[in-house]
Amino acid sequence: MKKRICYLFVFNGYADWEAAYTVAHLNKYSDFMIRTFSIDGHPVTSMGDIRIEPDHSLADVDPKKIDLLFLPGGEAWENGEHQELAMLVEAFLHAGKTVAAICGATVMLGNNGFLDRVPHTSNDLAYLKDLAPEYSGDVFYVKEPCVVSDQLITANGAAALEMMAAIFKKFNVLEESVTDAVYDLFKSAGMENRLFAEQQV
């Protein structure tokens, strides 16, 4: 029976692959129910041209009833869009809930002060400073694929697997050794494929 809820924010141009490992495996291995929402509840199209009909609009989201908010990346964040999500993030954190942001979504966090006093990461420190003019968390920036800091999980755009593993461990979805095995399975398979491709050149 599904007891916990993960809300995935979707918008036109969102980076669908960045959330794929997390939501697919949460749905398969855990008691998490996956729900999607957009700003107005209207259908959106991902960066991969996949049409999504959200379950909810932003106005429907009640942080007190939700365990995890997942914010995938996309150019919209880099263009300063969806700043209204800042109030939702604040409400989630105030309610003691977890917010996971990857790639471009960290720009919104940085521009609204959420990264100023906690360890975090992004695509690069220069990336954050350039695209989030209000950001002042330089001393807390950690050059790692994924960083967990209490209720906030941040990751760079190439760390979808690391984000999945961090969320699994945060919520005790599987035994830690099993989570590591799932991570290694996909990570090592990718490495083996890359090595195979290089050998063919």
N, C-alpha and C positions, 0 to 999 in steps of 0.2 A: 504493500500500500504506500502511495506517495504521500509523505508527510511534510517535506520541505519544498520550498519554491525558489527557483532561479529565474529572474527576469532578464531577458536579453534585449537590449535596445537595438532596434533596426532602423535604418534610414537609407535614403537613396545613396548608393555608392559605398555602403559599409563593406568592410573587408570580411567576407563570409568565412574564409578559411581560418581566420584568427580565433573564431569561437567554436569551430567545428569539433575539434578534439574534445573540448570541455563539455559542450552540451550533449554531444552524442554519447560520451562515456558516462556522464552523470545520469542520463536517461536510461542507459543500459544497466549500470552497476549500482545505482543508489536509489534512495527514496526521494530524490529530487524530481519535482515536476517542472518542466521547462515551459515558460511562457514568454511570448514576444510582445513588444510594444513599440509603437512609433509615436512621434509627437502628437499627431492627430488621429491615430488609429487607422489611417488610410494605407492601402497597399504601397509597398516600396520595392525597389529593384536593387539587388546587391551589386557589388563590383563585378561579380561573375555573371551578371545578367540573370540572376535567379529572382523571380517575383515572389515576394513574401506578403501574405495577408496577416497582419499582426492580430494577436488575440485582444490587445488592449491599446488604449491611448495613454499618454503621459498622465492625464487627469485621473485615470483609473488606478494608478499605482499607489499602494499603501505600504510604505516601508515597514510598518509594524507587523505586517502579515507575510513579509518576504524575507528570505534568509540571505540571498546573494543577488547582487546587481552586477551584470556583466556588460561592460562598455567596449565594443570592438572598435578597431581603428577605421580610418577612411579619410579622404581628403577634406571632407566637410569640416572636421575638427580644425584642420590646418588653416581653413578659410574663415575660422571664427564662428562657424555655425553651431547651433544647438547649445548655446550658453545657458538656456533655461534648465538644462540638466544639472547645473551646479546646485540649484536649490534642492533637487532630489537627492543628490550625493550627500549634501549636508544633512538632510533628514535621515538618510540611511545611517550615516555615521553617528548621528545624535541618538538614534534608536539602538545603537550597538550592533548594527548589521555590517556585513562585509561588502566592499565594493572592489571589483576587479576591473582594471583598465589596461588596455594593451595598445601599443603603437600610438596613433594620432589622438586617441582618447586621453592620453596623459597630458596633452597640450591644454585641454579644458581644465584638467585638475590643476595644472601648474599656473594657469592664468587666473584661477579663482582661490589661490592660497592654500589648497589642500596638500601641497607638497613642500611647503615652506619649513616644516618642523619635523618631518618624519623621513626615515630612509626610503628611498624610491629609485626607480630607474625609468628609462624611456629609450627612444632610438639613439639618443646621444645627448650629452649635456648642451652642446652647441645648438642642437635641434630645438631643445626646450627653450633656451634663452632667446633664440631667434623668433620662434613662433608664439611664445607666451611672454609678452613684454612685462607682465605683472609678476612673473615668477622670480622668487628670491630664495630658492632652496638649494643653492649651489653646494653648500657644505654637507648637505644630506644626500647628494646624488651618489649612487652606487653603480659602478660600471659592471653590471651583471645582467644576464638575460632576463631574470625575474627576481623581484624583491618583495618579501612579505613583511609588512609592518603593522602589527595589530590587526585592525579592520581593513587595511588598504593593501591590495596586491597590484603591483604594476609590472609590466613586461614590455620588452621591445617587440617590434613587428615580426621578428624571426623566432620568437620564443613561444609559439602557441602550445607546444608540448610542455615546456617548462611551466606555463601558466596552468595547464591542466593538472600537472603533478602537484603544484602548490595548492590549488583549490582542493584536490583530493585529500591532501595531508591536513589542510586546515579544517576540513569537515569530516575527517576520519571516514572517508567513503570506503576505502579498502585498507587492509593492513599495509603499513608503509613498504614492506618488502614487495608486496604485490603491485603497488603503485609504481615502485621503481622498476619492476619487471615490465610493466605495460609501457612505461616511458622508454626503457632501453629497447624494447621490441621495435617501436616506431623509429626511434632515433638511430639505432644501429642499422636498421633496414635502409634508412635513407642514406647513411654513410656507405653501405655496401653498394647501393645502386650508383652512387656518385663515383666510387672507385671503379666499378665495372665500366661506366661510361667513359671515364678517363683512359682506361686500358684499351678502349676501342678506337681512340684517336690516333 
